[in-house]
Amino acid sequence: MTLATLFSKAPAPERLEQLEAIATAMAMEEDLKVNFICTHNSRRSHFSEILFRTAALHHGLTHVQTFSGGTEGTALYPEVAESCKRFGFETVELAAHGQRAWKIYHPALETEATTPLLFSKVYNHESNAQEGYHAIMVCDSANEACPVVFGAKTRHPLMFIDPKYSDGTKDQNEVYDQTLKLIASELGFIAKKISDLS
């Protein structure tokens, strides 16, 4: 699947108003910083960080920095990397911060050297933006646990179903791939809207 296809699928109509509001809040910034926050920073938040960074580059937005974090840190679940690999991303596994870590990037847009390191951490970890960023809450638990996200200039809920329910089952690959495609369609829409408004 090409990046154009991955990022051009139309989001569900009932999500459009929410997505447009997020894009409008982020448009017209010279230095756009976005932190995707989930409970454990292991699946949805990492998918979102990878895919929004890639979508932004795909749409010519070179002023975007993406981050992810949790209300607690655990570990990046390896199937996130495997799913990205099935869509043409390069995945380089490393050891950092006492855990398995990755560089995950699309070779049409980035290199290993220019790609940020992915590992599980709390949302306000020193490697993340500390102020002036947009917080996107991608799970119910984190949204409820963090009514205030310290340092964020805006806070937006954008919930996705956790693919964790499929872990270890015959459906795992399909569920993670469908999650990736859903997140890509919505974050691709946001990136395109920001590009149009800039």
C-alpha positions as CSV (number, residue, x, y, z in Angstrom):
1,M,0.0,0.0,0.0
2,T,1.4,3.4,-1.0
3,L,1.5,6.3,1.4
4,A,-0.9,8.2,-0.7
5,T,-3.4,5.4,-0.3
6,L,-2.7,4.9,3.4
7,F,-3.3,8.6,4.2
8,S,-6.1,9.3,1.8
9,K,-8.9,7.0,3.0
10,A,-11.8,9.1,4.1
11,P,-12.5,9.0,7.9
12,A,-15.9,8.1,9.2
13,P,-18.4,11.0,8.8
14,E,-19.1,11.1,12.5
15,R,-15.5,11.8,13.2
16,L,-15.0,14.7,10.7
17,E,-16.1,17.5,13.0
18,Q,-13.7,16.4,15.7
19,L,-10.8,15.9,13.2
20,E,-11.4,19.3,11.6
21,A,-11.4,21.0,15.1
22,I,-8.0,19.4,15.9
23,A,-6.5,20.5,12.6
24,T,-7.8,24.0,13.0
25,A,-6.2,24.2,16.4
26,M,-2.9,23.1,15.0
27,A,-2.8,25.2,11.8
28,M,-0.8,28.3,11.3
29,E,2.0,27.3,13.8
30,E,5.6,27.7,12.8
31,D,6.7,25.0,15.2
32,L,4.0,22.4,15.7
33,K,4.6,19.9,18.6
34,V,2.1,17.1,19.1
35,N,2.1,14.5,22.0
36,F,-0.1,11.4,21.7
37,I,-1.0,10.2,25.1
38,C,-2.4,6.8,26.2
39,T,-2.3,4.8,29.4
40,H,0.8,2.6,28.8
41,N,2.4,4.2,25.8
42,S,2.6,0.8,24.2
43,R,0.3,0.6,21.1
44,R,-2.1,3.4,20.0
45,S,0.1,6.3,21.1
46,H,3.1,4.9,19.3
47,F,1.1,4.1,16.1
48,S,-0.2,7.7,16.3
49,E,3.3,9.2,16.8
50,I,4.7,7.3,13.8
51,L,1.8,7.9,11.5
52,F,1.3,11.6,12.2
53,R,4.9,12.3,11.7
54,T,4.9,10.4,8.4
55,A,1.6,11.9,7.3
56,A,2.9,15.4,8.0
57,L,6.0,14.8,5.9
58,H,3.9,13.2,3.2
59,H,1.9,16.4,3.0
60,G,5.0,18.7,3.0
61,L,4.8,19.8,6.6
62,T,8.4,20.0,7.8
63,H,7.8,22.0,11.0
64,V,6.1,19.1,12.9
65,Q,7.5,17.3,15.9
66,T,5.7,14.3,17.2
67,F,5.9,12.6,20.6
68,S,4.1,10.0,22.6
69,G,3.8,9.1,26.3
70,G,1.6,7.4,28.8
71,T,0.2,8.1,32.3
72,E,2.7,5.4,33.0
73,G,5.5,3.7,31.0
74,T,5.6,0.0,30.2
75,A,7.0,-1.2,26.8
76,L,6.3,-0.7,23.2
77,Y,4.5,-3.8,22.1
78,P,6.5,-5.5,19.2
79,E,3.4,-6.0,17.0
80,V,3.3,-2.3,16.4
81,A,6.7,-2.5,14.7
82,E,5.6,-5.7,12.8
83,S,2.4,-4.0,11.6
84,C,4.4,-1.0,10.4
85,K,6.8,-3.3,8.5
86,R,3.9,-4.8,6.6
87,F,3.1,-1.3,5.3
88,G,6.5,-0.6,4.0
89,F,8.1,1.0,7.0
90,E,11.7,0.3,8.1
91,T,12.0,-1.0,11.7
92,V,15.3,-1.0,13.5
93,E,15.3,-2.5,17.0
94,L,17.6,-1.1,19.6
95,A,18.1,-1.2,23.4
96,A,17.6,2.1,25.2
97,H,16.2,3.3,28.5
98,G,16.3,-0.3,29.9
99,Q,13.9,-1.6,27.3
100,R,13.4,-2.6,23.7
101,A,13.2,0.5,21.6
102,W,12.8,1.2,17.9
103,K,13.4,3.5,15.0
104,I,10.4,3.2,12.7
105,Y,10.3,5.3,9.6
106,H,9.2,5.2,5.9
107,P,12.3,5.1,3.7
108,A,10.6,7.4,1.1
109,L,10.5,10.2,3.6
110,E,13.1,9.6,6.4
111,T,16.3,7.8,7.3
112,E,17.2,6.0,10.5
113,A,19.4,9.0,11.5
114,T,16.6,11.5,11.2
115,T,14.0,9.4,13.0
116,P,13.3,9.9,16.7
117,L,13.7,6.9,19.0
118,L,10.5,5.2,20.1
119,F,10.3,3.8,23.6
120,S,7.7,3.6,26.3
121,K,7.6,6.5,28.8
122,V,5.4,8.9,30.7
123,Y,4.0,11.8,28.7
124,N,6.2,14.4,30.5
125,H,9.4,12.4,30.1
126,E,12.4,14.7,29.4
127,S,12.7,13.5,25.8
128,N,9.2,14.9,25.1
129,A,8.1,18.5,24.6
130,Q,7.6,20.1,27.9
131,E,5.4,23.1,27.0
132,G,3.5,24.6,24.0
133,Y,2.5,21.3,22.6
134,H,-0.9,19.9,21.6
135,A,-2.0,16.8,23.6
136,I,-4.0,14.2,21.8
137,M,-5.6,11.7,24.2
138,V,-6.0,8.4,22.3
139,C,-7.6,6.2,24.9
140,D,-10.4,6.6,27.5
141,S,-8.3,5.7,30.5
142,A,-5.7,8.4,29.8
143,N,-8.4,10.9,28.9
144,E,-10.1,10.3,32.3
145,A,-6.8,10.2,34.2
146,C,-5.4,13.4,32.8
147,P,-8.1,16.1,32.8
148,V,-5.2,18.5,32.8
149,V,-2.1,17.8,30.7
150,F,0.7,20.0,32.1
151,G,2.5,22.0,29.5
152,A,-0.1,21.5,26.8
153,K,-1.5,24.4,24.9
154,T,-4.5,22.4,23.8
155,R,-5.9,19.0,24.7
156,H,-8.1,16.9,22.4
157,P,-9.7,13.5,22.9
158,L,-9.4,11.2,19.8
159,M,-10.1,7.7,21.0
160,F,-9.1,4.5,19.2
161,I,-10.0,0.9,20.3
162,D,-7.0,-0.8,21.8
163,P,-5.8,-3.7,19.6
164,K,-4.4,-5.4,22.7
165,Y,-7.6,-7.6,22.8
166,S,-6.2,-9.6,19.9
167,D,-2.7,-10.2,21.3
168,G,-1.7,-13.9,20.9
169,T,-4.7,-14.8,18.8
170,K,-4.9,-15.8,15.1
171,D,-6.5,-12.4,14.4
172,Q,-3.6,-10.3,15.9
173,N,-2.0,-9.3,12.6
174,E,-5.3,-8.3,11.0
175,V,-6.4,-6.3,14.1
176,Y,-3.2,-4.4,14.3
177,D,-3.2,-3.7,10.6
178,Q,-6.8,-2.4,10.7
179,T,-5.8,-0.2,13.7
180,L,-2.9,1.2,11.8
181,K,-5.1,2.0,8.7
182,L,-7.8,3.6,10.9
183,I,-5.3,5.9,12.7
184,A,-3.5,6.6,9.4
185,S,-6.7,7.7,7.8
186,E,-7.7,10.1,10.6
187,L,-4.2,11.6,11.2
188,G,-3.7,11.8,7.4
189,F,-6.9,13.8,7.2
190,I,-5.6,16.2,10.0
191,A,-2.2,16.6,8.3
192,K,-3.8,17.4,4.9
193,K,-6.2,19.9,6.6
194,I,-3.3,21.6,8.3
195,S,-1.5,21.8,5.0
196,D,-4.5,23.3,3.3
197,L,-4.9,25.9,6.1
198,S,-1.3,26.9,6.2
